[in-house]
Amino acid sequence: ADTNDRALAKLDLAQPRTVLDVGFGQGRTAAVLVRGGHRVLGVDPSPTMVNQATARNRAACRDGRATLRHGDGITIPFPDDSADAAIAAHTIYFMPDPAATIADIARVLRPGGTLVIACRTNDDETPAWIDPHIYHLRSADEVTRMLRAARFDHIDHEPGDAETHAIHLFVASLAP
């Protein structure tokens, strides 16, 4: 929850926005966004998480403030230029092809849109509980290269530290 809140703070959410939530899990961040007056487009590869997040955000899903869909983990099932901002917190590890997914996020973002990726990297010591067969950690340079390849032209990298539990933030914007 702290990581997602840190990532959301990097987005320009002063005005109501349409926010893409990639890998929404149980739907906590979607609920925070809806309460803040934003519209949420969400995708998650787990049918269980889609069901849980939809139940948690039932009213918002019913009245169109949230659209939560099942996806394949690679493509984003929303039209081009349909979101102002995007968040992907602790999801890049599980993407079968993260470069393709990041490129598809860029397709869904409107010009000037911003993506925040929150993740651990393999630049830091990996905690023993992280199973490398499940969590595919990338280097900060690799994440940055994927963002550049997807047409993000302004990329800020905020390295993790002990206070943030080594969670890095990558804030990337498309040209207006």
mmCIF file of the C-alpha atoms, coordinates in Angstrom:
data_MODEL
# 
_entry.id   MODEL 
# 
loop_
_atom_site.group_PDB 
_atom_site.id 
_atom_site.type_symbol 
_atom_site.label_atom_id 
_atom_site.label_alt_id 
_atom_site.label_comp_id 
_atom_site.label_asym_id 
_atom_site.label_entity_id 
_atom_site.label_seq_id 
_atom_site.pdbx_PDB_ins_code 
_atom_site.Cartn_x 
_atom_site.Cartn_y 
_atom_site.Cartn_z 
_atom_site.occupancy 
_atom_site.B_iso_or_equiv 
_atom_site.pdbx_formal_charge 
_atom_site.auth_seq_id 
_atom_site.auth_comp_id 
_atom_site.auth_asym_id 
_atom_site.auth_atom_id 
_atom_site.pdbx_PDB_model_num 
ATOM 1   C CA . ALA A 1 1   ? 0.000   0.000   0.000   1.00 0.00 ? 1   ALA A CA 1 
ATOM 2   C CA . ASP A 1 2   ? 2.819   2.435   0.838   1.00 0.00 ? 2   ASP A CA 1 
ATOM 3   C CA . THR A 1 3   ? 4.511   1.771   -2.501  1.00 0.00 ? 3   THR A CA 1 
ATOM 4   C CA . ASN A 1 4   ? 1.299   2.344   -4.442  1.00 0.00 ? 4   ASN A CA 1 
ATOM 5   C CA . ASP A 1 5   ? 0.679   5.590   -2.551  1.00 0.00 ? 5   ASP A CA 1 
ATOM 6   C CA . ARG A 1 6   ? 4.253   6.713   -3.288  1.00 0.00 ? 6   ARG A CA 1 
ATOM 7   C CA . ALA A 1 7   ? 3.723   5.939   -6.967  1.00 0.00 ? 7   ALA A CA 1 
ATOM 8   C CA . LEU A 1 8   ? 0.364   7.738   -7.109  1.00 0.00 ? 8   LEU A CA 1 
ATOM 9   C CA . ALA A 1 9   ? 1.988   10.826  -5.574  1.00 0.00 ? 9   ALA A CA 1 
ATOM 10  C CA . LYS A 1 10  ? 4.212   11.037  -8.681  1.00 0.00 ? 10  LYS A CA 1 
ATOM 11  C CA . LEU A 1 11  ? 1.208   11.398  -11.001 1.00 0.00 ? 11  LEU A CA 1 
ATOM 12  C CA . ASP A 1 12  ? -0.513  14.704  -11.722 1.00 0.00 ? 12  ASP A CA 1 
ATOM 13  C CA . LEU A 1 13  ? -3.868  13.900  -10.132 1.00 0.00 ? 13  LEU A CA 1 
ATOM 14  C CA . ALA A 1 14  ? -4.930  17.402  -9.043  1.00 0.00 ? 14  ALA A CA 1 
ATOM 15  C CA . GLN A 1 15  ? -7.721  17.306  -11.670 1.00 0.00 ? 15  GLN A CA 1 
ATOM 16  C CA . PRO A 1 16  ? -9.934  14.282  -12.368 1.00 0.00 ? 16  PRO A CA 1 
ATOM 17  C CA . ARG A 1 17  ? -8.047  11.938  -14.682 1.00 0.00 ? 17  ARG A CA 1 
ATOM 18  C CA . THR A 1 18  ? -8.461  8.567   -16.335 1.00 0.00 ? 18  THR A CA 1 
ATOM 19  C CA . VAL A 1 19  ? -5.819  6.300   -14.802 1.00 0.00 ? 19  VAL A CA 1 
ATOM 20  C CA . LEU A 1 20  ? -4.714  2.918   -16.114 1.00 0.00 ? 20  LEU A CA 1 
ATOM 21  C CA . ASP A 1 21  ? -3.945  0.481   -13.266 1.00 0.00 ? 21  ASP A CA 1 
ATOM 22  C CA . VAL A 1 22  ? -1.785  -2.366  -14.607 1.00 0.00 ? 22  VAL A CA 1 
ATOM 23  C CA . GLY A 1 23  ? -1.921  -5.392  -12.328 1.00 0.00 ? 23  GLY A CA 1 
ATOM 24  C CA . PHE A 1 24  ? -4.517  -4.010  -9.922  1.00 0.00 ? 24  PHE A CA 1 
ATOM 25  C CA . GLY A 1 25  ? -4.563  -7.037  -7.603  1.00 0.00 ? 25  GLY A CA 1 
ATOM 26  C CA . GLN A 1 26  ? -7.324  -6.758  -5.020  1.00 0.00 ? 26  GLN A CA 1 
ATOM 27  C CA . GLY A 1 27  ? -8.259  -3.264  -6.228  1.00 0.00 ? 27  GLY A CA 1 
ATOM 28  C CA . ARG A 1 28  ? -7.036  -1.069  -3.365  1.00 0.00 ? 28  ARG A CA 1 
ATOM 29  C CA . THR A 1 29  ? -5.379  1.497   -5.650  1.00 0.00 ? 29  THR A CA 1 
ATOM 30  C CA . ALA A 1 30  ? -8.421  1.541   -7.924  1.00 0.00 ? 30  ALA A CA 1 
ATOM 31  C CA . ALA A 1 31  ? -10.581 2.316   -4.863  1.00 0.00 ? 31  ALA A CA 1 
ATOM 32  C CA . VAL A 1 32  ? -8.235  5.131   -3.797  1.00 0.00 ? 32  VAL A CA 1 
ATOM 33  C CA . LEU A 1 33  ? -8.359  6.616   -7.296  1.00 0.00 ? 33  LEU A CA 1 
ATOM 34  C CA . VAL A 1 34  ? -12.159 6.408   -7.556  1.00 0.00 ? 34  VAL A CA 1 
ATOM 35  C CA . ARG A 1 35  ? -12.532 8.049   -4.137  1.00 0.00 ? 35  ARG A CA 1 
ATOM 36  C CA . GLY A 1 36  ? -10.282 10.825  -5.455  1.00 0.00 ? 36  GLY A CA 1 
ATOM 37  C CA . GLY A 1 37  ? -12.685 11.492  -8.341  1.00 0.00 ? 37  GLY A CA 1 
ATOM 38  C CA . HIS A 1 38  ? -10.721 9.675   -11.047 1.00 0.00 ? 38  HIS A CA 1 
ATOM 39  C CA . ARG A 1 39  ? -11.875 7.106   -13.591 1.00 0.00 ? 39  ARG A CA 1 
ATOM 40  C CA . VAL A 1 40  ? -9.975  3.805   -13.515 1.00 0.00 ? 40  VAL A CA 1 
ATOM 41  C CA . LEU A 1 41  ? -9.171  1.469   -16.379 1.00 0.00 ? 41  LEU A CA 1 
ATOM 42  C CA . GLY A 1 42  ? -7.617  -1.673  -14.955 1.00 0.00 ? 42  GLY A CA 1 
ATOM 43  C CA . VAL A 1 43  ? -6.130  -4.896  -16.249 1.00 0.00 ? 43  VAL A CA 1 
ATOM 44  C CA . ASP A 1 44  ? -4.907  -7.934  -14.335 1.00 0.00 ? 44  ASP A CA 1 
ATOM 45  C CA . PRO A 1 45  ? -3.916  -11.402 -15.584 1.00 0.00 ? 45  PRO A CA 1 
ATOM 46  C CA . SER A 1 46  ? -5.515  -13.163 -12.605 1.00 0.00 ? 46  SER A CA 1 
ATOM 47  C CA . PRO A 1 47  ? -9.243  -13.961 -12.831 1.00 0.00 ? 47  PRO A CA 1 
ATOM 48  C CA . THR A 1 48  ? -9.263  -14.238 -9.018  1.00 0.00 ? 48  THR A CA 1 
ATOM 49  C CA . MET A 1 49  ? -7.911  -10.690 -8.650  1.00 0.00 ? 49  MET A CA 1 
ATOM 50  C CA . VAL A 1 50  ? -10.398 -9.383  -11.222 1.00 0.00 ? 50  VAL A CA 1 
ATOM 51  C CA . ASN A 1 51  ? -13.241 -10.889 -9.177  1.00 0.00 ? 51  ASN A CA 1 
ATOM 52  C CA . GLN A 1 52  ? -11.901 -9.553  -5.866  1.00 0.00 ? 52  GLN A CA 1 
ATOM 53  C CA . ALA A 1 53  ? -11.189 -6.058  -7.218  1.00 0.00 ? 53  ALA A CA 1 
ATOM 54  C CA . THR A 1 54  ? -14.588 -5.900  -8.920  1.00 0.00 ? 54  THR A CA 1 
ATOM 55  C CA . ALA A 1 55  ? -16.289 -6.849  -5.648  1.00 0.00 ? 55  ALA A CA 1 
ATOM 56  C CA . ARG A 1 56  ? -14.270 -4.228  -3.764  1.00 0.00 ? 56  ARG A CA 1 
ATOM 57  C CA . ASN A 1 57  ? -15.158 -1.568  -6.351  1.00 0.00 ? 57  ASN A CA 1 
ATOM 58  C CA . ARG A 1 58  ? -18.671 -2.830  -7.147  1.00 0.00 ? 58  ARG A CA 1 
ATOM 59  C CA . ALA A 1 59  ? -20.437 0.559   -7.253  1.00 0.00 ? 59  ALA A CA 1 
ATOM 60  C CA . ALA A 1 60  ? -17.673 2.181   -9.339  1.00 0.00 ? 60  ALA A CA 1 
ATOM 61  C CA . CYS A 1 61  ? -17.692 -0.739  -11.790 1.00 0.00 ? 61  CYS A CA 1 
ATOM 62  C CA . ARG A 1 62  ? -21.473 -0.585  -12.037 1.00 0.00 ? 62  ARG A CA 1 
ATOM 63  C CA . ASP A 1 63  ? -21.619 3.158   -12.778 1.00 0.00 ? 63  ASP A CA 1 
ATOM 64  C CA . GLY A 1 64  ? -18.594 3.305   -15.104 1.00 0.00 ? 64  GLY A CA 1 
ATOM 65  C CA . ARG A 1 65  ? -16.071 5.013   -12.825 1.00 0.00 ? 65  ARG A CA 1 
ATOM 66  C CA . ALA A 1 66  ? -13.998 1.805   -12.955 1.00 0.00 ? 66  ALA A CA 1 
ATOM 67  C CA . THR A 1 67  ? -13.574 -0.739  -15.736 1.00 0.00 ? 67  THR A CA 1 
ATOM 68  C CA . LEU A 1 68  ? -11.571 -3.733  -14.505 1.00 0.00 ? 68  LEU A CA 1 
ATOM 69  C CA . ARG A 1 69  ? -10.667 -6.358  -17.089 1.00 0.00 ? 69  ARG A CA 1 
ATOM 70  C CA . HIS A 1 70  ? -8.853  -9.651  -17.299 1.00 0.00 ? 70  HIS A CA 1 
ATOM 71  C CA . GLY A 1 71  ? -5.815  -9.531  -19.574 1.00 0.00 ? 71  GLY A CA 1 
ATOM 72  C CA . ASP A 1 72  ? -3.080  -11.779 -20.879 1.00 0.00 ? 72  ASP A CA 1 
ATOM 73  C CA . GLY A 1 73  ? -0.255  -10.051 -18.978 1.00 0.00 ? 73  GLY A CA 1 
ATOM 74  C CA . ILE A 1 74  ? 1.190   -8.572  -22.170 1.00 0.00 ? 74  ILE A CA 1 
ATOM 75  C CA . THR A 1 75  ? -1.417  -6.484  -23.984 1.00 0.00 ? 75  THR A CA 1 
ATOM 76  C CA . ILE A 1 76  ? -3.650  -3.800  -22.505 1.00 0.00 ? 76  ILE A CA 1 
ATOM 77  C CA . PRO A 1 77  ? -7.324  -4.342  -23.501 1.00 0.00 ? 77  PRO A CA 1 
ATOM 78  C CA . PHE A 1 78  ? -8.202  -0.657  -23.895 1.00 0.00 ? 78  PHE A CA 1 
ATOM 79  C CA . PRO A 1 79  ? -8.234  1.666   -26.928 1.00 0.00 ? 79  PRO A CA 1 
ATOM 80  C CA . ASP A 1 80  ? -5.400  3.954   -28.007 1.00 0.00 ? 80  ASP A CA 1 
ATOM 81  C CA . ASP A 1 81  ? -5.146  7.285   -26.179 1.00 0.00 ? 81  ASP A CA 1 
ATOM 82  C CA . SER A 1 82  ? -7.696  6.363   -23.506 1.00 0.00 ? 82  SER A CA 1 
ATOM 83  C CA . ALA A 1 83  ? -5.775  7.162   -20.283 1.00 0.00 ? 83  ALA A CA 1 
ATOM 84  C CA . ASP A 1 84  ? -4.036  10.242  -18.910 1.00 0.00 ? 84  ASP A CA 1 
ATOM 85  C CA . ALA A 1 85  ? -1.767  8.352   -16.519 1.00 0.00 ? 85  ALA A CA 1 
ATOM 86  C CA . ALA A 1 86  ? -0.778  4.801   -15.613 1.00 0.00 ? 86  ALA A CA 1 
ATOM 87  C CA . ILE A 1 87  ? 0.556   2.952   -12.607 1.00 0.00 ? 87  ILE A CA 1 
ATOM 88  C CA . ALA A 1 88  ? 2.285   -0.430  -12.520 1.00 0.00 ? 88  ALA A CA 1 
ATOM 89  C CA . ALA A 1 89  ? 3.246   -1.224  -8.929  1.00 0.00 ? 89  ALA A CA 1 
ATOM 90  C CA . HIS A 1 90  ? 5.021   -4.513  -8.255  1.00 0.00 ? 90  HIS A CA 1 
ATOM 91  C CA . THR A 1 91  ? 3.890   -5.960  -11.578 1.00 0.00 ? 91  THR A CA 1 
ATOM 92  C CA . ILE A 1 92  ? 6.875   -5.796  -13.940 1.00 0.00 ? 92  ILE A CA 1 
ATOM 93  C CA . TYR A 1 93  ? 8.300   -8.937  -12.289 1.00 0.00 ? 93  TYR A CA 1 
ATOM 94  C CA . PHE A 1 94  ? 5.405   -11.021 -13.566 1.00 0.00 ? 94  PHE A CA 1 
ATOM 95  C CA . MET A 1 95  ? 5.044   -9.638  -17.098 1.00 0.00 ? 95  MET A CA 1 
ATOM 96  C CA . PRO A 1 96  ? 5.888   -12.343 -19.669 1.00 0.00 ? 96  PRO A CA 1 
ATOM 97  C CA . ASP A 1 97  ? 7.270   -9.656  -22.013 1.00 0.00 ? 97  ASP A CA 1 
ATOM 98  C CA . PRO A 1 98  ? 7.687   -6.387  -20.071 1.00 0.00 ? 98  PRO A CA 1 
ATOM 99  C CA . ALA A 1 99  ? 9.008   -4.437  -23.076 1.00 0.00 ? 99  ALA A CA 1 
ATOM 100 C CA . ALA A 1 100 ? 5.862   -5.318  -25.056 1.00 0.00 ? 100 ALA A CA 1 
ATOM 101 C CA . THR A 1 101 ? 3.609   -4.469  -22.117 1.00 0.00 ? 101 THR A CA 1 
ATOM 102 C CA . ILE A 1 102 ? 5.310   -1.102  -21.545 1.00 0.00 ? 102 ILE A CA 1 
ATOM 103 C CA . ALA A 1 103 ? 4.927   -0.334  -25.262 1.00 0.00 ? 103 ALA A CA 1 
ATOM 104 C CA . ASP A 1 104 ? 1.233   -1.213  -25.049 1.00 0.00 ? 104 ASP A CA 1 
ATOM 105 C CA . ILE A 1 105 ? 0.817   1.034   -21.995 1.00 0.00 ? 105 ILE A CA 1 
ATOM 106 C CA . ALA A 1 106 ? 2.325   3.852   -24.095 1.00 0.00 ? 106 ALA A CA 1 
ATOM 107 C CA . ARG A 1 107 ? -0.254  3.121   -26.803 1.00 0.00 ? 107 ARG A CA 1 
ATOM 108 C CA . VAL A 1 108 ? -3.111  3.471   -24.295 1.00 0.00 ? 108 VAL A CA 1 
ATOM 109 C CA . LEU A 1 109 ? -1.731  6.694   -22.792 1.00 0.00 ? 109 LEU A CA 1 
ATOM 110 C CA . ARG A 1 110 ? -2.670  10.016  -24.344 1.00 0.00 ? 110 ARG A CA 1 
ATOM 111 C CA . PRO A 1 111 ? 0.133   12.331  -25.562 1.00 0.00 ? 111 PRO A CA 1 
ATOM 112 C CA . GLY A 1 112 ? 1.804   13.825  -22.487 1.00 0.00 ? 112 GLY A CA 1 
ATOM 113 C CA . GLY A 1 113 ? 0.665   10.862  -20.374 1.00 0.00 ? 113 GLY A CA 1 
ATOM 114 C CA . THR A 1 114 ? 2.759   9.611   -17.480 1.00 0.00 ? 114 THR A CA 1 
ATOM 115 C CA . LEU A 1 115 ? 3.546   6.070   -16.346 1.00 0.00 ? 115 LEU A CA 1 
ATOM 116 C CA . VAL A 1 116 ? 4.921   5.245   -12.903 1.00 0.00 ? 116 VAL A CA 1 
ATOM 117 C CA . ILE A 1 117 ? 6.553   1.854   -12.433 1.00 0.00 ? 117 ILE A CA 1 
ATOM 118 C CA . ALA A 1 118 ? 7.291   0.869   -8.830  1.00 0.00 ? 118 ALA A CA 1 
ATOM 119 C CA . CYS A 1 119 ? 9.497   -2.182  -8.438  1.00 0.00 ? 119 CYS A CA 1 
ATOM 120 C CA . ARG A 1 120 ? 12.550  -3.801  -6.950  1.00 0.00 ? 120 ARG A CA 1 
ATOM 121 C CA . THR A 1 121 ? 15.563  -4.113  -9.219  1.00 0.00 ? 121 THR A CA 1 
ATOM 122 C CA . ASN A 1 122 ? 18.394  -6.599  -9.321  1.00 0.00 ? 122 ASN A CA 1 
ATOM 123 C CA . ASP A 1 123 ? 20.802  -3.706  -8.665  1.00 0.00 ? 123 ASP A CA 1 
ATOM 124 C CA . ASP A 1 124 ? 20.078  -4.102  -4.951  1.00 0.00 ? 124 ASP A CA 1 
ATOM 125 C CA . GLU A 1 125 ? 20.507  -7.079  -2.661  1.00 0.00 ? 125 GLU A CA 1 
ATOM 126 C CA . THR A 1 126 ? 17.541  -9.379  -3.214  1.00 0.00 ? 126 THR A CA 1 
ATOM 127 C CA . PRO A 1 127 ? 15.697  -10.435 -0.043  1.00 0.00 ? 127 PRO A CA 1 
ATOM 128 C CA . ALA A 1 128 ? 15.779  -14.182 0.603   1.00 0.00 ? 128 ALA A CA 1 
ATOM 129 C CA . TRP A 1 129 ? 11.976  -14.464 0.360   1.00 0.00 ? 129 TRP A CA 1 
ATOM 130 C CA . ILE A 1 130 ? 11.970  -13.447 -3.317  1.00 0.00 ? 130 ILE A CA 1 
ATOM 131 C CA . ASP A 1 131 ? 11.848  -16.587 -5.452  1.00 0.00 ? 131 ASP A CA 1 
ATOM 132 C CA . PRO A 1 132 ? 13.737  -15.841 -8.695  1.00 0.00 ? 132 PRO A CA 1 
ATOM 133 C CA . HIS A 1 133 ? 11.560  -18.398 -10.523 1.00 0.00 ? 133 HIS A CA 1 
ATOM 134 C CA . ILE A 1 134 ? 8.512   -16.224 -9.771  1.00 0.00 ? 134 ILE A CA 1 
ATOM 135 C CA . TYR A 1 135 ? 9.928   -12.691 -9.439  1.00 0.00 ? 135 TYR A CA 1 
ATOM 136 C CA . HIS A 1 136 ? 11.915  -11.706 -12.527 1.00 0.00 ? 136 HIS A CA 1 
ATOM 137 C CA . LEU A 1 137 ? 13.868  -8.663  -11.345 1.00 0.00 ? 137 LEU A CA 1 
ATOM 138 C CA . ARG A 1 138 ? 15.410  -6.352  -13.911 1.00 0.00 ? 138 ARG A CA 1 
ATOM 139 C CA . SER A 1 139 ? 18.146  -3.756  -13.560 1.00 0.00 ? 139 SER A CA 1 
ATOM 140 C CA . ALA A 1 140 ? 17.296  -0.057  -13.408 1.00 0.00 ? 140 ALA A CA 1 
ATOM 141 C CA . ASP A 1 141 ? 19.101  0.366   -16.734 1.00 0.00 ? 141 ASP A CA 1 
ATOM 142 C CA . GLU A 1 142 ? 16.981  -2.374  -18.323 1.00 0.00 ? 142 GLU A CA 1 
ATOM 143 C CA . VAL A 1 143 ? 13.731  -0.760  -17.123 1.00 0.00 ? 143 VAL A CA 1 
ATOM 144 C CA . THR A 1 144 ? 14.917  2.608   -18.446 1.00 0.00 ? 144 THR A CA 1 
ATOM 145 C CA . ARG A 1 145 ? 15.814  1.076   -21.838 1.00 0.00 ? 145 ARG A CA 1 
ATOM 146 C CA . MET A 1 146 ? 12.343  -0.511  -22.097 1.00 0.00 ? 146 MET A CA 1 
ATOM 147 C CA . LEU A 1 147 ? 10.727  2.856   -21.322 1.00 0.00 ? 147 LEU A CA 1 
ATOM 148 C CA . ARG A 1 148 ? 12.832  4.628   -23.966 1.00 0.00 ? 148 ARG A CA 1 
ATOM 149 C CA . ALA A 1 149 ? 12.035  1.940   -26.535 1.00 0.00 ? 149 ALA A CA 1 
ATOM 150 C CA . ALA A 1 150 ? 8.319   2.526   -25.846 1.00 0.00 ? 150 ALA A CA 1 
ATOM 151 C CA . ARG A 1 151 ? 8.634   6.256   -26.773 1.00 0.00 ? 151 ARG A CA 1 
ATOM 152 C CA . PHE A 1 152 ? 8.772   7.688   -23.248 1.00 0.00 ? 152 PHE A CA 1 
ATOM 153 C CA . ASP A 1 153 ? 10.955  10.744  -23.664 1.00 0.00 ? 153 ASP A CA 1 
ATOM 154 C CA . HIS A 1 154 ? 11.316  12.014  -20.097 1.00 0.00 ? 154 HIS A CA 1 
ATOM 155 C CA . ILE A 1 155 ? 12.286  9.404   -17.507 1.00 0.00 ? 155 ILE A CA 1 
ATOM 156 C CA . ASP A 1 156 ? 13.089  10.026  -13.852 1.00 0.00 ? 156 ASP A CA 1 
ATOM 157 C CA . HIS A 1 157 ? 14.468  7.201   -11.746 1.00 0.00 ? 157 HIS A CA 1 
ATOM 158 C CA . GLU A 1 158 ? 14.171  7.405   -7.981  1.00 0.00 ? 158 GLU A CA 1 
ATOM 159 C CA . PRO A 1 159 ? 16.285  4.589   -6.493  1.00 0.00 ? 159 PRO A CA 1 
ATOM 160 C CA . GLY A 1 160 ? 14.965  2.708   -3.533  1.00 0.00 ? 160 GLY A CA 1 
ATOM 161 C CA . ASP A 1 161 ? 16.585  2.812   -0.106  1.00 0.00 ? 161 ASP A CA 1 
ATOM 162 C CA . ALA A 1 162 ? 16.139  1.263   3.323   1.00 0.00 ? 162 ALA A CA 1 
ATOM 163 C CA . GLU A 1 163 ? 13.197  3.547   4.091   1.00 0.00 ? 163 GLU A CA 1 
ATOM 164 C CA . THR A 1 164 ? 11.367  2.542   0.896   1.00 0.00 ? 164 THR A CA 1 
ATOM 165 C CA . HIS A 1 165 ? 12.339  -1.145  1.232   1.00 0.00 ? 165 HIS A CA 1 
ATOM 166 C CA . ALA A 1 166 ? 14.495  -0.827  -1.915  1.00 0.00 ? 166 ALA A CA 1 
ATOM 167 C CA . ILE A 1 167 ? 11.499  -0.058  -4.124  1.00 0.00 ? 167 ILE A CA 1 
ATOM 168 C CA . HIS A 1 168 ? 12.529  2.033   -7.126  1.00 0.00 ? 168 HIS A CA 1 
ATOM 169 C CA . LEU A 1 169 ? 10.191  4.457   -8.889  1.00 0.00 ? 169 LEU A CA 1 
ATOM 170 C CA . PHE A 1 170 ? 10.435  5.125   -12.614 1.00 0.00 ? 170 PHE A CA 1 
ATOM 171 C CA . VAL A 1 171 ? 8.367   8.121   -13.707 1.00 0.00 ? 171 VAL A CA 1 
ATOM 172 C CA . ALA A 1 172 ? 8.130   8.281   -17.486 1.00 0.00 ? 172 ALA A CA 1 
ATOM 173 C CA . SER A 1 173 ? 6.219   10.724  -19.704 1.00 0.00 ? 173 SER A CA 1 
ATOM 174 C CA . LEU A 1 174 ? 5.249   10.694  -23.343 1.00 0.00 ? 174 LEU A CA 1 
ATOM 175 C CA . ALA A 1 175 ? 5.794   13.797  -25.442 1.00 0.00 ? 175 ALA A CA 1 
ATOM 176 C CA . PRO A 1 176 ? 2.731   16.091  -25.508 1.00 0.00 ? 176 PRO A CA 1 
# 
